[in-house]
Amino acid sequence: MRPFTGTPTDYTLKKYWLSQPESPDKPVDLIYLYPSSCQDIRAGIICKVDNKSMIRNARRNFAQQATVFGPVANLFAPFWRQVNATKLAEMSFEEVDQAEWAEPRTDVYAALDHYFENLNQGRPYILAGHSQGSRLCYMVLSEYMKEHPDYYKNMIAAYCLGDSLTKAYLEENPHVKAAQAADDVGVVVSWNTEGPANKGKPSLVVSPGAVAINPLNWRTDDTPASAELNLGSYKPYLLFPRLKKLRVNADAVIDPERGSVIVTDPRLKNCAITAVPGLKKAEAVFGPASYHGCDYTFFYKNIRRNARTRIKAWFANSGTEPEKYADSRHIDKAKCRVVK
């Protein structure tokens, strides 16, 4: 294992946890790593763990993404030092990667140590992240879990959205498997959401050799999935922990050459990152038609249904079926405020 950078955050202190249930009441946990949340132009490349901007935005991202899993899992989420989003446009992809392997990795591994040793109590779990959080999830899967196979065997799935799972990564880490269907377990579920105009354009989160699974039909080929399969698409508010119900549901088709999920309906173009006032410069980082901010929210309820499917499959494979998962009435309850 690589040496660590700096002193890890003390995760025995609850103030360094964005979410830590006092009395977990579900037989499954979620470990969530938020995306780039530090938007502090005065901070350095690595945001401190108590940076106010990061804490505020991490809470918003948690409400808009992690709540997907709220009805089916106990939600655990550490605060962790991360690369400052305001510096990304000034950094090369290689510089971003090096920075993420420094203090962010140190904190995430320390948080996992504390979680598995003191909080997990042997429950199966889902690992989930977005964007920079997913990059850290890939580090966890390739390195941390290789060192801790007893933890890894209890992983139901890893939802690593908003950053690429690549063929090269899978070849280098044969113990990591890409999801191939809606109900396989111990696998990585991954996609990046884009519009057709992003084809051929560079993006920080879409890497050569990327592979993806379609979040509507759960196939890995280029079979289109119509919007009729979508249980509900949402758009995240930029400044508030809310989701807005969209009048148009997203469709989805995999571009096999690019390895991303393409949403073809032009009526959703206003959901692109570059359509957000003040974020036009994001085109240099993500391309002109990136739906990066909607990787979760375009497919919110489909992800929730899929998490439940994989949970049931995991318990069936293990020979047990917790009684509370036999009742599907709880599956569509969300803790995130939805504004129609």
C-alpha distance (Angstrom), angle and dihedral (degrees) to the residues before:
residue distance angle dihedral
M1 . . .
R2 3.80 . .
P3 3.81 118.4 .
F4 3.80 116.0 -98.2
T5 3.79 127.1 -113.0
G6 3.80 117.7 -129.8
T7 3.79 131.1 -23.5
P8 3.81 116.0 -46.0
T9 3.78 121.3 -118.8
D10 3.81 113.6 -100.2
Y11 3.79 103.2 -108.8
T12 3.77 93.4 -177.4
L13 3.82 83.3 80.9
K14 3.78 111.5 83.4
K15 3.81 92.0 -148.3
Y16 3.79 87.5 75.3
W17 3.80 92.0 60.0
L18 3.77 120.5 87.3
S19 3.80 88.0 -165.5
Q20 3.79 129.0 9.0
P21 3.82 116.4 154.8
E22 3.79 113.3 -138.2
S23 3.80 92.8 -151.3
P24 3.81 111.7 22.6
D25 3.80 107.2 -150.6
K26 3.80 101.3 -177.0
P27 3.82 128.8 73.9
V28 3.83 91.4 -128.5
D29 3.82 131.5 61.9
L30 3.79 132.5 -153.5
I31 3.80 121.8 -147.7
Y32 3.81 107.9 -161.3
L33 3.81 128.3 -167.8
Y34 3.80 111.9 -167.8
P35 3.83 123.9 -137.1
S36 3.82 126.4 -110.7
S37 3.80 100.8 -43.8
C38 3.80 103.6 158.3
Q39 3.81 108.0 99.5
D40 3.80 97.5 165.8
I41 3.82 112.9 132.6
R42 3.82 89.4 -169.4
A43 3.80 94.1 56.7
G44 3.78 125.5 86.6
I45 3.78 127.8 -110.1
I46 3.81 90.4 -78.5
C47 3.80 115.1 50.4
K48 3.79 117.6 -140.0
V49 3.78 116.8 -114.0
D50 3.82 91.3 -112.6
N51 3.81 96.1 47.0
K52 3.81 105.9 141.0
S53 3.80 94.3 -142.6
M54 3.78 92.3 52.6
I55 3.80 93.8 46.1
R56 3.81 92.5 49.8
N57 3.80 95.1 47.4
A58 3.80 93.5 40.6
R59 3.80 88.6 58.2
R60 3.79 90.4 50.1
N61 3.81 92.2 49.0
F62 3.79 90.5 47.5
A63 3.81 90.4 54.3
Q64 3.81 92.3 48.2
Q65 3.81 98.8 42.8
A66 3.80 116.1 15.9
T67 3.81 91.3 50.6
V68 3.80 86.7 72.6
F69 3.80 85.1 79.5
G70 3.81 97.4 37.8
P71 3.82 97.5 105.7
V72 3.81 93.7 49.3
A73 3.81 106.8 35.8
N74 3.79 146.1 34.7
L75 3.81 104.4 -106.9
F76 3.81 117.6 -129.3
A77 3.80 120.4 175.7
P78 3.82 128.3 163.6
F79 3.77 126.1 -154.0
W80 3.80 107.0 -120.8
R81 3.77 137.5 179.0
Q82 3.77 111.7 -101.1
V83 3.79 144.7 172.9
N84 3.80 111.3 -75.0
A85 3.82 108.6 -110.3
T86 3.81 91.4 -145.2
K87 3.82 89.4 65.5
L88 3.81 97.8 51.0
A89 3.81 96.4 89.9
E90 3.82 89.1 54.9
M91 3.81 95.2 49.9
S92 3.78 132.5 77.3
F93 3.79 118.3 -123.8
E94 3.82 87.9 -107.6
E95 3.82 92.3 53.2
V96 3.80 90.9 50.4
D97 3.80 90.5 51.1
Q98 3.81 92.6 49.9
A99 3.80 91.6 49.4
E100 3.80 92.3 50.8
W101 3.80 90.9 52.9
A102 3.82 89.2 57.0
E103 3.83 124.7 60.9
P104 3.82 95.6 -12.2
R105 3.80 91.0 59.8
T106 3.81 91.2 44.9
D107 3.80 91.8 55.6
V108 3.80 97.8 42.1
Y109 3.80 92.9 50.8
A110 3.81 90.6 47.7
A111 3.81 90.6 50.1
L112 3.80 90.4 50.8
D113 3.80 91.6 49.0
H114 3.80 90.1 55.0
Y115 3.80 93.3 42.8
F116 3.81 96.2 51.4
E117 3.81 94.6 40.3
N118 3.80 97.8 44.9
L119 3.81 114.8 10.6
N120 3.79 111.2 32.2
Q121 3.81 100.0 65.8
G122 3.80 91.4 -165.3
R123 3.81 97.3 -60.7
P124 3.82 119.4 147.9
Y125 3.77 112.1 -110.7
I126 3.79 147.1 -164.2
L127 3.79 120.3 -131.3
A128 3.81 114.1 -148.7
G129 3.76 136.4 174.7
H130 3.75 143.8 152.3
S131 3.80 132.1 -140.0
Q132 3.82 107.1 -38.1
G133 3.78 87.7 10.5
S134 3.81 89.5 57.1
R135 3.79 90.8 49.9
L136 3.77 87.3 58.0
C137 3.81 90.1 46.5
Y138 3.80 88.7 57.1
M139 3.82 89.6 52.5
V140 3.79 89.0 49.8
L141 3.80 92.4 50.5
S142 3.80 96.1 45.3
E143 3.80 99.2 41.7
Y144 3.81 115.7 8.8
M145 3.80 95.8 44.5
K146 3.78 91.6 44.5
E147 3.81 86.5 59.1
H148 3.83 91.7 44.5
P149 3.81 108.9 43.0
D150 3.82 91.3 160.6
Y151 3.80 88.9 63.6
Y152 3.78 93.9 41.2
K153 3.81 94.8 56.2
N154 3.82 89.9 64.6
M155 3.81 94.7 54.9
I156 3.80 110.6 115.8
A157 3.82 93.5 -169.5
A158 3.79 142.1 -37.6
Y159 3.81 116.1 -127.0
C160 3.81 101.4 -157.2
L161 3.79 101.8 174.9
G162 3.79 127.5 171.5
D163 3.79 96.9 28.7
S164 3.78 131.5 70.5
L165 3.76 128.2 -93.1
T166 3.80 101.1 -158.1
K167 3.78 135.8 -160.5
A168 3.81 89.3 -123.9
Y169 3.82 91.1 54.3
L170 3.80 91.2 50.2
E171 3.80 91.6 49.1
E172 3.82 90.8 50.1
N173 3.80 91.2 47.1
P174 3.81 108.1 39.4
H175 3.81 90.8 172.0
V176 3.84 88.4 67.0
K177 3.81 115.7 80.0
A178 3.81 129.3 -165.3
A179 3.80 117.6 -130.5
Q180 3.80 112.7 -101.9
A181 3.79 100.9 177.4
A182 3.79 143.5 13.3
D183 3.80 95.9 -91.8
D184 3.80 109.3 35.9
V185 3.80 114.9 117.8
G186 3.80 136.9 -149.3
V187 3.80 87.5 37.7
V188 3.81 140.4 121.1
V189 3.80 117.3 -109.7
S190 3.79 109.5 -159.5
W191 3.79 143.4 164.4
N192 3.79 143.8 143.8
T193 3.80 117.3 -143.3
E194 3.79 119.3 -137.1
G195 3.77 143.9 155.5
P196 3.82 123.4 -117.2
A197 3.82 91.9 -99.6
N198 3.79 90.9 68.4
K199 3.80 92.6 67.8
G200 3.80 109.0 120.1
K201 3.81 93.0 8.3
P202 3.81 122.9 118.8
S203 3.79 117.9 -109.1
L204 3.79 130.6 -179.6
V205 3.79 90.9 -136.4
V206 3.83 101.5 41.3
S207 3.78 110.1 75.3
P208 3.82 130.6 -174.0
G209 3.79 111.1 -88.2
A210 3.81 93.9 22.8
V211 3.79 118.9 165.9
A212 3.80 126.6 -159.3
I213 3.77 144.1 178.7
N214 3.80 122.7 -135.5
P215 3.84 109.5 -113.2
L216 3.81 92.9 -149.6
N217 3.82 105.3 45.6
W218 3.84 97.2 16.1
R219 3.80 92.8 -132.0
T220 3.79 127.0 135.0
D221 3.79 97.5 -147.7
D222 3.81 129.8 76.5
T223 3.81 96.1 -88.5
P224 3.81 104.5 138.7
A225 3.79 120.2 -122.9
S226 3.79 115.0 -152.2
A227 3.79 124.7 -138.3
E228 3.81 87.8 -107.6
L229 3.81 87.8 77.9
N230 3.80 91.4 56.1
L231 3.81 113.8 99.9
G232 3.80 92.3 -159.0
S233 3.80 138.3 -30.5
Y234 3.79 123.4 -144.0
K235 3.78 137.9 -174.8
P236 3.81 120.5 -139.8
Y237 3.78 119.5 -125.9
L238 3.80 110.9 -122.0
L239 3.79 97.4 -137.3
F240 3.80 105.3 21.3
P241 3.83 133.9 61.1
R242 3.79 92.4 -115.5
L243 3.76 140.4 104.7
K244 3.79 126.5 -139.4
K245 3.80 117.4 -142.9
L246 3.78 109.3 -125.4
R247 3.78 122.1 -137.7
V248 3.79 89.6 -139.1
N249 3.80 122.4 55.0
A250 3.78 118.4 -142.1
D251 3.77 122.2 -109.0
A252 3.81 120.0 -152.4
V253 3.78 138.8 -149.8
I254 3.80 128.0 166.2
D255 3.79 118.7 -121.6
P256 3.84 98.2 -145.5
E257 3.81 93.5 -161.9
R258 3.79 94.8 51.6
G259 3.80 96.9 31.8
S260 3.80 94.7 -135.2
V261 3.80 136.4 115.4
I262 3.80 112.5 -107.0
V263 3.79 121.7 -150.9
T264 3.77 105.3 -158.7
D265 3.83 103.5 -174.8
P266 3.85 106.2 108.3
R267 3.81 90.5 -155.8
L268 3.81 88.1 76.6
K269 3.81 95.6 56.7
N270 3.80 90.9 105.6
C271 3.81 87.7 67.6
A272 3.81 91.6 65.7
I273 3.80 117.8 112.7
T274 3.78 91.6 -118.3
A275 3.82 90.2 56.7
V276 3.81 90.4 65.2
P277 3.84 110.6 98.9
G278 3.78 110.3 -105.7
L279 3.81 95.0 15.4
K280 3.78 100.3 89.4
K281 3.82 88.3 113.0
A282 3.81 87.6 64.6
E283 3.80 87.2 79.7
A284 3.80 88.7 79.7
V285 3.81 89.4 56.8
F286 3.81 103.7 36.1
G287 3.81 107.1 15.6
P288 3.82 130.1 -109.5
A289 3.82 98.2 -69.9
S290 3.79 107.4 35.4
Y291 3.80 119.6 147.5
H292 3.79 89.4 -169.4
G293 3.79 93.2 137.9
C294 3.81 90.5 54.8
D295 3.82 100.9 50.6
Y296 3.81 88.4 113.2
T297 3.78 102.9 24.5
F298 3.82 99.4 51.8
F299 3.84 87.6 59.5
Y300 3.82 99.9 25.5
K301 3.80 101.2 137.1
N302 3.81 93.9 35.4
I303 3.80 89.4 57.2
R304 3.79 90.1 49.7
R305 3.80 92.3 50.7
N306 3.79 90.2 47.0
A307 3.81 92.4 50.4
R308 3.78 88.8 54.4
T309 3.82 90.7 48.4
R310 3.81 91.7 52.4
I311 3.81 91.8 45.1
K312 3.81 91.2 53.2
A313 3.81 90.0 47.1
W314 3.80 91.4 50.4
F315 3.80 93.1 52.2
A316 3.79 91.5 43.7
N317 3.81 90.0 53.1
S318 3.79 90.5 48.6
G319 3.80 91.7 49.8
T320 3.80 96.5 -113.0
E321 3.81 134.4 97.9
P322 3.83 116.5 -169.7
E323 3.79 109.7 -135.8
K324 3.81 95.1 -128.2
Y325 3.82 90.7 62.5
A326 3.80 91.0 60.1
D327 3.82 89.2 72.9
S328 3.80 112.9 74.4
R329 3.81 95.7 -175.8
H330 3.80 91.5 94.6
I331 3.77 96.2 54.6
D332 3.81 99.1 90.7
K333 3.78 97.7 48.2
A334 3.80 113.3 111.1
K335 3.77 130.8 -173.9
C336 3.78 93.5 -150.6
R337 3.77 114.3 95.4
V338 3.79 109.7 -114.0
V339 3.80 119.3 -156.0
K340 3.79 113.6 -160.5
